[in-house]
Amino acid sequence: MLTKILGVLDAVEAVFLILVFFGVIDPIWLLRSAAYLLLKGWIFFMLGRDFASIIDMAIGFAFLLFAFIAIPKVLMVLMVIWLLQKAAFSFV
């Protein structure tokens, strides 16, 4: 059950990134998303030191940065793909 909840939250974070990229919502929303990704990544890294947690933390740091500067299109696409594939696999 927890895996499905985290998957939904990953999908929500991807949607927030897309909405910020297209100017629909304020970039300050990325700070909340960054906090979630950094906390989740850190917790799971401490529990199992897996690669996905490291990527989650890297995306969290990127969200912190992109709350204040423009998001490069290539990075946005890569981060959205990563988050959506994690969300999809959490339901398998």
Buried (B, 14 or more C-beta within 10 A) or exposed (E): EEEEEBBEBBBBBBBBBBBBBEEEBEBEBBBEBBEBBBEBBBEBBEEEEEEBBEBBBBBBBBBBEBBEEEBEEEBBBBBBEBBBEBBEEBEE
